[in-house]
């Protein structure tokens, strides 16, 4: 035992340990009150860096989930409006079919149908203009892709998705190696000196018709009879130098001509056929070096960077070049702002001036236009059918984007968020069981240290007793 009073070493040692115990007590209290193991850089420098990086990732993933949910809401809004357009188009289709029954309808009834069609067309234009999401119009074409110059041989062009990358544009190079063709069957000259009656069934993509010609029928009469119902069969007839040519109205493998001779007696019509059945061929082309899918005169590709459909003039083999220079609705789907974590979707206009294709535009059904009910019900029906297909395909495209891209992305990001949050928690959050134990230990050590310090401070008083 020391007998010096100027320096109380025992008190100093007790003070050091008491200070440490107080620091441990304060640390435990702070962790228990905040719920965090790391409250400052000094608590765990490496852990702080790791947890802050994880917090950055968590924030980005949460924003990406919010972006995807908002994109989902926009697509749902567009789909709801397109459903109304579909309903109006179906109503128009029914009115056109009814008006074609002109033998049983009065002029006043047909005019009433035309009035309803005009009103429905106005409603479609209104939907195109007023459908908005957070103040932004989504069906007026403002979210469609921008093409610099559409080639003259293009009848219809739809860009559904495109990754424009950092340059904000993409060049499209279409190389057509084989044009689409029609189905064709010829009947050689000399087959029309009919010794007996001819009964033949001619079938096409639109239907079949049975023709009966007597032994005196001429080639011109046969051609006229076939063309008279070509809208019902999809097969047209022509003649040159005594040769009959039967040709499909449409192009591609879905178009065909089938000839079945039912009765010809001693005639040679059947043996003069070039074939009993023939089918057309689809266009063969590449888009930016990628083999395209052909369907008649329409070619399309769906790749990671480009989803496009192009319809060219009938039988055209002219190569095409154009640029997509912008447009489309950009959706940020990932946590990093890079092009491969974004989706750019084109939503074309559904106005009556834009909806249509090879057969014409929807506005042509208005009063006074080329396909109104007084002028051409057949053409009107064809346009409406094509437009219905267009709108349904647009809804299907948006629905597929919702289901396969947005919803799967949200599910994946939620899994990522849960894992990142767990990782950040394991680094930064306090373990209450451990900290409660540490708090109890620190409290005991503080109490003990305080008592020991009091004893140590009494030591100089004890030394004074030597002077008595």
C-alpha positions as CSV (number, residue, x, y, z in Angstrom):
1,X,0.0,0.0,0.0
2,X,1.3,3.4,-1.0
3,X,1.7,6.1,1.7
4,X,1.9,9.1,-0.7
5,X,-0.9,11.6,-0.8
6,X,0.2,13.9,-3.7
7,X,-0.6,11.3,-6.2
8,X,-3.6,8.9,-5.6
9,X,-2.8,6.2,-8.2
10,X,-5.7,4.0,-7.0
11,X,-8.2,6.9,-7.6
12,X,-6.7,7.5,-11.0
13,X,-7.1,3.9,-12.0
14,X,-10.6,3.8,-10.6
15,X,-11.5,7.0,-12.6
16,X,-10.2,5.4,-15.9
17,X,-12.2,2.3,-15.5
18,X,-15.3,4.3,-14.3
19,X,-14.9,6.5,-17.4
20,X,-14.8,3.4,-19.7
21,X,-17.8,1.9,-17.9
22,X,-19.7,5.1,-18.4
23,X,-18.8,5.2,-22.1
24,X,-20.0,1.6,-22.5
25,X,-23.2,2.5,-20.6
26,X,-23.7,5.5,-22.9
27,X,-23.1,3.4,-26.0
28,X,-25.6,0.7,-24.9
29,X,-28.2,3.4,-24.0
30,X,-27.7,5.1,-27.4
31,X,-28.1,1.8,-29.3
32,X,-31.2,0.8,-27.3
33,X,-32.8,4.1,-27.8
34,X,-32.1,4.4,-31.6
35,X,-32.3,0.7,-32.4
36,X,-29.0,1.0,-34.3
37,X,-25.7,-0.6,-33.7
38,X,-23.9,1.9,-35.8
39,X,-24.8,5.5,-34.9
40,X,-21.6,7.1,-36.1
41,X,-18.5,6.4,-38.1
42,X,-16.5,5.5,-34.9
43,X,-18.9,2.7,-34.0
44,X,-17.8,0.6,-37.1
45,X,-16.2,2.4,-40.0
46,X,-16.3,-0.5,-42.4
47,X,-19.8,-1.4,-41.4
48,X,-20.9,2.2,-41.9
49,X,-19.6,2.2,-45.4
50,X,-21.2,-1.1,-46.3
51,X,-24.6,-0.1,-44.7
52,X,-24.6,3.3,-46.5
53,X,-24.0,1.6,-49.8
54,X,-26.8,-0.8,-49.1
55,X,-29.1,2.1,-48.1
56,X,-28.3,3.8,-51.5
57,X,-29.3,0.5,-53.3
58,X,-32.4,0.2,-51.1
59,X,-33.5,3.7,-52.0
60,X,-33.0,3.1,-55.7
61,X,-34.8,-0.2,-55.7
62,X,-37.8,1.4,-53.9
63,X,-37.9,4.1,-56.5
64,X,-37.7,1.6,-59.2
65,X,-40.7,-0.3,-57.7
66,X,-42.6,3.0,-57.5
67,X,-41.7,3.7,-61.2
68,X,-42.9,0.3,-62.3
69,X,-46.2,0.6,-60.3
70,X,-46.8,4.0,-61.9
71,X,-46.1,2.7,-65.3
72,X,-48.5,-0.1,-64.6
73,X,-51.2,2.4,-63.7
74,X,-50.6,4.4,-66.9
75,X,-50.9,1.2,-69.0
76,X,-54.1,0.3,-67.1
77,X,-55.5,3.7,-67.9
78,X,-54.7,3.4,-71.6
79,X,-56.2,-0.1,-71.7
80,X,-59.4,1.1,-70.1
81,X,-59.8,3.8,-72.7
82,X,-59.0,1.3,-75.5
83,X,-61.7,-1.0,-74.2
84,X,-64.2,1.8,-74.8
85,X,-62.8,2.3,-78.3
86,X,-63.3,-1.4,-78.9
87,X,-66.9,-1.2,-77.8
88,X,-67.5,1.7,-80.2
89,X,-65.8,-0.1,-83.1
90,X,-67.9,-3.2,-82.5
91,X,-71.0,-1.0,-82.6
92,X,-69.9,0.6,-85.9
93,X,-69.2,-2.9,-87.3
94,X,-72.8,-3.9,-86.5
95,X,-74.2,-0.8,-88.0
96,X,-72.3,-1.3,-91.2
97,X,-73.5,-4.9,-91.5
98,X,-77.1,-3.8,-90.9
99,X,-76.8,-1.0,-93.5
100,X,-75.6,-3.5,-96.1
101,X,-79.2,-4.9,-95.9
102,X,-80.4,-2.1,-98.1
103,X,-83.1,-4.1,-99.7
104,X,-85.0,-4.3,-96.4
105,X,-84.0,-0.9,-94.9
106,X,-85.3,2.5,-95.8
107,X,-83.1,5.4,-96.7
108,X,-84.1,7.0,-93.4
109,X,-82.9,3.9,-91.5
110,X,-79.6,3.9,-93.3
111,X,-79.2,7.6,-92.6
112,X,-79.9,6.9,-88.9
113,X,-77.1,4.3,-88.9
114,X,-74.8,6.8,-90.6
115,X,-75.6,9.3,-87.9
116,X,-74.7,6.8,-85.2
117,X,-71.5,6.0,-86.9
118,X,-70.6,9.7,-87.1
119,X,-71.3,10.0,-83.4
120,X,-69.2,7.0,-82.6
121,X,-66.3,8.3,-84.7
122,X,-66.5,11.6,-82.8
123,X,-66.4,9.7,-79.5
124,X,-63.3,7.8,-80.6
125,X,-61.6,11.1,-81.4
126,X,-62.6,12.5,-78.1
127,X,-61.2,9.5,-76.2
128,X,-57.9,9.9,-78.1
129,X,-57.7,13.5,-76.9
130,X,-59.0,13.3,-73.3
131,X,-57.4,10.1,-72.1
132,X,-54.7,11.4,-69.7
133,X,-52.4,10.2,-66.9
134,X,-51.2,12.9,-64.5
135,X,-52.1,15.5,-67.0
136,X,-50.3,13.8,-69.9
137,X,-52.2,12.6,-73.0
138,X,-51.5,9.0,-73.7
139,X,-53.6,8.1,-76.8
140,X,-53.2,11.1,-79.0
141,X,-49.9,9.9,-80.6
142,X,-47.6,12.0,-78.4
143,X,-46.2,8.8,-77.0
144,X,-45.6,7.2,-80.3
145,X,-42.1,6.8,-81.9
146,X,-40.8,9.4,-84.3
147,X,-39.7,8.3,-87.7
148,X,-37.6,10.7,-89.8
149,X,-38.9,9.7,-93.2
150,X,-41.3,6.9,-94.0
151,X,-40.4,5.3,-97.3
152,X,-43.0,5.6,-100.1
153,X,-43.5,1.8,-100.4
154,X,-44.6,1.5,-96.8
155,X,-48.3,1.1,-96.3
156,X,-48.3,0.7,-92.5
157,X,-45.5,1.1,-89.9
158,X,-45.7,0.3,-86.2
159,X,-42.9,0.6,-83.8
160,X,-43.9,-1.0,-80.5
161,X,-40.6,-1.0,-78.6
162,X,-37.2,0.4,-79.3
163,X,-34.0,0.8,-77.3
164,X,-32.5,4.1,-78.7
165,X,-29.5,3.8,-76.4
166,X,-27.3,6.8,-75.5
167,X,-27.6,8.3,-79.0
168,X,-31.4,8.6,-78.7
169,X,-31.9,7.1,-82.1
170,X,-31.7,3.9,-84.1
171,X,-31.2,3.2,-87.8
172,X,-33.5,0.6,-89.3
173,X,-32.2,-1.2,-92.4
174,X,-34.7,-3.6,-94.0
175,X,-33.4,-5.9,-96.8
176,X,-36.1,-7.7,-98.7
177,X,-34.7,-10.8,-100.4
178,X,-38.0,-12.2,-101.6
179,X,-41.3,-10.3,-102.1
180,X,-44.6,-11.8,-101.1
181,X,-46.6,-13.5,-103.8
182,X,-50.2,-14.5,-104.5
183,X,-51.5,-18.0,-105.1
184,X,-52.0,-18.7,-108.8
185,X,-53.5,-21.4,-110.9
186,X,-53.7,-21.3,-114.7
187,X,-55.9,-23.2,-117.1
188,X,-54.3,-23.7,-120.5
189,X,-56.0,-22.5,-123.7
190,X,-58.1,-25.0,-125.4
191,X,-59.8,-26.1,-122.1
192,X,-62.8,-23.9,-122.8
193,X,-64.1,-25.7,-125.9
194,X,-66.7,-27.2,-123.6
195,X,-68.2,-30.4,-125.0
196,X,-70.2,-30.9,-121.7
197,X,-71.4,-28.9,-118.9
198,X,-68.7,-27.8,-116.4
199,X,-69.3,-27.8,-112.7
200,X,-66.4,-26.5,-110.7
201,X,-65.8,-25.4,-107.1
202,X,-63.3,-22.5,-106.6
203,X,-62.1,-21.9,-103.1
204,X,-60.0,-19.1,-101.6
205,X,-59.2,-17.7,-98.2
206,X,-62.5,-15.9,-97.9
207,X,-64.8,-18.8,-99.0
208,X,-65.9,-21.1,-101.7
209,X,-68.3,-21.0,-104.6
210,X,-69.6,-23.6,-107.0
211,X,-69.9,-22.5,-110.6
212,X,-72.0,-24.3,-113.3
213,X,-71.2,-23.5,-117.0
214,X,-73.0,-25.1,-119.9
215,X,-71.2,-26.3,-123.0
216,X,-71.6,-23.0,-124.8
217,X,-70.0,-20.8,-122.2
218,X,-67.1,-18.6,-123.3
219,X,-63.9,-17.8,-121.5
220,X,-65.0,-14.2,-120.9
221,X,-68.3,-15.4,-119.3
222,X,-66.3,-17.7,-117.0
223,X,-64.0,-14.9,-116.0
224,X,-67.0,-12.5,-115.3
225,X,-68.8,-15.1,-113.2
226,X,-65.8,-15.8,-111.0
227,X,-65.0,-12.1,-110.5
228,X,-68.6,-11.4,-109.7
229,X,-68.2,-13.2,-106.3
230,X,-64.5,-12.5,-105.8
231,X,-65.2,-10.6,-102.6
232,X,-66.8,-13.8,-101.1
233,X,-64.0,-16.2,-102.3
234,X,-60.9,-14.1,-102.3
235,X,-60.1,-15.4,-105.8
236,X,-60.0,-13.2,-109.0
237,X,-59.9,-14.3,-112.6
238,X,-58.3,-12.9,-115.7
239,X,-57.6,-14.0,-119.3
240,X,-54.8,-13.5,-121.8
241,X,-54.3,-15.3,-125.1
242,X,-56.9,-17.9,-124.2
243,X,-55.3,-18.7,-120.8
244,X,-57.4,-18.4,-117.7
245,X,-55.5,-17.2,-114.6
246,X,-57.0,-17.7,-111.1
247,X,-55.3,-15.6,-108.5
248,X,-55.8,-15.0,-104.8
249,X,-56.7,-11.4,-103.8
250,X,-54.4,-11.6,-100.8
251,X,-50.7,-12.3,-100.5
252,X,-48.8,-14.8,-98.3
253,X,-49.1,-18.4,-97.2
254,X,-52.6,-17.8,-95.8
255,X,-53.8,-17.0,-99.3
256,X,-54.7,-19.9,-101.6
257,X,-56.6,-20.9,-104.7
258,X,-58.2,-24.4,-104.8
259,X,-60.0,-25.7,-107.8
260,X,-62.1,-28.9,-107.7
261,X,-63.7,-30.1,-110.9
262,X,-67.0,-31.7,-109.9
263,X,-68.3,-32.5,-113.4
264,X,-66.8,-32.0,-116.8
265,X,-67.9,-35.1,-118.8
266,X,-65.5,-35.6,-121.7
267,X,-64.0,-32.1,-121.3
268,X,-60.3,-31.5,-120.5
269,X,-60.7,-28.6,-118.0
270,X,-59.3,-30.6,-115.1
271,X,-56.3,-31.9,-117.1
272,X,-55.5,-28.3,-118.2
273,X,-55.1,-27.0,-114.6
274,X,-51.5,-26.1,-113.7
275,X,-52.3,-27.4,-110.2
276,X,-55.3,-28.3,-108.1
277,X,-54.2,-26.0,-105.3
278,X,-51.7,-23.3,-104.9
279,X,-50.6,-21.1,-102.0
280,X,-49.0,-17.7,-101.9
281,X,-45.6,-17.0,-100.2
282,X,-44.7,-14.5,-97.4
283,X,-42.2,-11.8,-97.7
284,X,-38.7,-12.7,-96.8
285,X,-36.5,-10.0,-95.2
286,X,-34.0,-9.0,-92.5
287,X,-34.2,-6.1,-90.2
288,X,-30.8,-4.8,-89.1
289,X,-29.4,-8.2,-90.0
290,X,-32.0,-10.1,-88.0
291,X,-34.3,-12.5,-89.9
292,X,-37.8,-11.0,-89.8
293,X,-41.1,-12.9,-89.6
294,X,-43.1,-12.7,-92.8
295,X,-46.9,-12.6,-93.0
296,X,-48.0,-11.7,-96.5
297,X,-46.6,-8.2,-97.2
298,X,-46.0,-7.6,-93.5
299,X,-42.7,-8.2,-91.8
300,X,-41.9,-8.0,-88.2
301,X,-39.2,-8.6,-85.6
302,X,-39.3,-8.6,-81.8
303,X,-35.7,-8.4,-80.4
304,X,-34.2,-7.0,-77.2
305,X,-33.6,-3.7,-79.0
306,X,-36.4,-3.4,-81.5
307,X,-40.0,-4.5,-81.9
308,X,-41.3,-3.3,-85.2
309,X,-44.0,-4.3,-87.8
310,X,-43.9,-3.0,-91.4
311,X,-46.4,-3.6,-94.2
312,X,-45.2,-2.8,-97.7
313,X,-47.0,-2.4,-101.1
314,X,-48.4,-5.6,-102.6
315,X,-45.5,-7.6,-103.9
316,X,-42.9,-4.9,-103.2
317,X,-39.2,-6.0,-103.0
318,X,-37.8,-2.5,-102.5
319,X,-35.3,-2.3,-99.6
320,X,-36.1,0.2,-96.8
321,X,-34.0,2.5,-94.7
322,X,-35.2,5.0,-92.1
323,X,-34.3,6.2,-88.6
324,X,-36.2,6.2,-85.3
325,X,-35.2,9.5,-83.9
326,X,-37.1,9.6,-80.6
327,X,-40.5,9.4,-79.0
328,X,-42.0,6.5,-77.1
329,X,-42.9,6.4,-73.4
330,X,-39.7,5.8,-71.4
331,X,-40.1,3.8,-68.2
332,X,-37.2,3.5,-65.7
333,X,-37.6,0.0,-64.4
334,X,-34.3,-0.7,-62.7
335,X,-32.3,1.1,-59.9
336,X,-29.6,2.2,-62.3
337,X,-30.2,4.9,-64.9
338,X,-28.8,3.0,-67.9
339,X,-30.5,2.1,-71.1
340,X,-30.7,-1.6,-70.4
341,X,-32.8,-0.9,-67.3
342,X,-35.3,1.2,-69.2
343,X,-38.1,0.3,-71.5
344,X,-39.4,2.5,-74.2
345,X,-42.9,1.7,-75.5
346,X,-44.7,3.3,-78.3
347,X,-48.4,4.1,-77.9
348,X,-49.8,5.1,-81.3
349,X,-52.7,7.5,-81.8
350,X,-56.2,6.0,-81.8
351,X,-57.8,9.0,-83.6
352,X,-59.9,8.2,-86.6
353,X,-57.4,9.8,-88.9
354,X,-54.6,7.5,-87.6
355,X,-56.4,4.2,-87.2
356,X,-56.3,2.0,-90.3
357,X,-54.0,0.1,-92.6
358,X,-53.9,-1.3,-96.1
359,X,-57.7,-0.8,-96.8
360,X,-58.0,2.7,-95.6
361,X,-58.5,4.9,-92.5
362,X,-61.4,5.0,-90.1
363,X,-62.4,8.6,-90.8
364,X,-63.4,7.4,-94.3
365,X,-66.6,6.1,-92.8
366,X,-67.9,9.6,-92.0
367,X,-70.8,11.1,-93.9
368,X,-69.6,12.3,-97.3
369,X,-66.4,10.3,-97.3
370,X,-65.4,7.5,-99.6
371,X,-66.6,4.6,-97.3
372,X,-69.8,6.0,-95.8
373,X,-72.9,3.8,-95.8
374,X,-74.3,5.3,-99.0
375,X,-71.1,4.8,-100.9
376,X,-69.3,1.6,-100.0
377,X,-70.4,-0.7,-97.1
378,X,-68.1,-3.4,-98.2
379,X,-65.1,-1.1,-98.0
380,X,-66.3,0.2,-94.7
381,X,-66.6,-3.3,-93.2
382,X,-63.0,-4.0,-94.3
383,X,-61.7,-0.9,-92.7
384,X,-63.5,-1.5,-89.4
385,X,-62.3,-5.1,-89.3
386,X,-58.7,-3.9,-89.8
387,X,-59.0,-1.2,-87.2
388,X,-60.5,-3.6,-84.6
389,X,-57.6,-5.8,-85.2
390,X,-55.2,-2.9,-84.7
391,X,-56.8,-1.8,-81.4
392,X,-56.9,-5.4,-80.1
393,X,-53.2,-5.8,-81.0
394,X,-52.4,-2.6,-79.2
395,X,-54.2,-3.7,-76.1
396,X,-52.5,-7.1,-76.3
397,X,-49.1,-5.4,-76.6
398,X,-49.8,-3.2,-73.6
399,X,-51.2,-6.1,-71.7
400,X,-48.1,-8.2,-72.4
401,X,-45.9,-5.3,-71.3
402,X,-47.8,-5.1,-68.1
403,X,-47.7,-8.8,-67.3
404,X,-44.3,-9.9,-68.6
405,X,-42.3,-6.7,-67.9
406,X,-43.9,-4.5,-65.3
407,X,-45.4,-7.1,-62.9
408,X,-42.5,-9.5,-63.1
409,X,-40.1,-6.5,-62.6
410,X,-42.1,-5.4,-59.5
411,X,-42.0,-9.0,-58.1
412,X,-38.2,-9.3,-58.7
413,X,-37.5,-5.9,-57.2
414,X,-39.5,-6.7,-54.1
415,X,-37.4,-9.8,-53.6
416,X,-34.2,-7.7,-54.1
417,X,-35.5,-5.1,-51.7
418,X,-36.2,-7.7,-49.0
419,X,-32.7,-9.1,-49.4
420,X,-31.0,-5.7,-49.3
421,X,-33.0,-4.6,-46.3
422,X,-32.1,-7.8,-44.4
423,X,-28.4,-7.3,-45.3
424,X,-28.4,-3.6,-44.2
425,X,-30.3,-4.6,-41.0
426,X,-27.7,-7.3,-40.1
427,X,-24.9,-4.7,-40.3
428,X,-26.5,-1.6,-38.9
429,X,-29.4,-2.6,-36.5
430,X,-28.8,-3.2,-32.8
431,X,-29.3,-6.7,-31.3
432,X,-31.5,-5.8,-28.4
433,X,-30.7,-9.0,-26.5
434,X,-26.9,-8.3,-26.7
435,X,-27.3,-4.6,-26.0
436,X,-29.6,-5.3,-23.0
437,X,-26.9,-7.6,-21.6
438,X,-24.3,-5.0,-22.3
439,X,-26.4,-2.3,-20.6
440,X,-26.8,-4.4,-17.4
441,X,-23.1,-5.1,-17.3
442,X,-22.2,-1.4,-17.9
443,X,-24.6,-0.4,-15.1
444,X,-23.1,-2.8,-12.6
445,X,-19.6,-1.7,-13.6
446,X,-20.5,2.0,-13.2
447,X,-22.0,1.3,-9.7
448,X,-19.0,-0.8,-8.8
449,X,-16.5,1.8,-10.2
450,X,-18.2,4.6,-8.3
451,X,-17.9,2.6,-5.0
452,X,-14.3,1.8,-5.7
453,X,-13.5,5.4,-6.6
454,X,-15.0,6.5,-3.3
455,X,-12.8,4.0,-1.4
456,X,-9.8,5.1,-3.4
457,X,-10.4,8.7,-2.5
458,X,-10.5,7.8,1.2
459,X,-6.9,6.5,1.1
460,X,-5.2,9.9,1.7
461,X,-7.4,10.4,4.7
462,X,-6.1,7.1,6.1
463,X,-2.5,8.2,5.6
464,X,-3.2,11.3,7.8
465,X,-3.7,9.0,10.8
466,X,0.1,8.4,10.8
467,X,0.5,12.0,12.0
468,X,-1.6,11.7,15.0
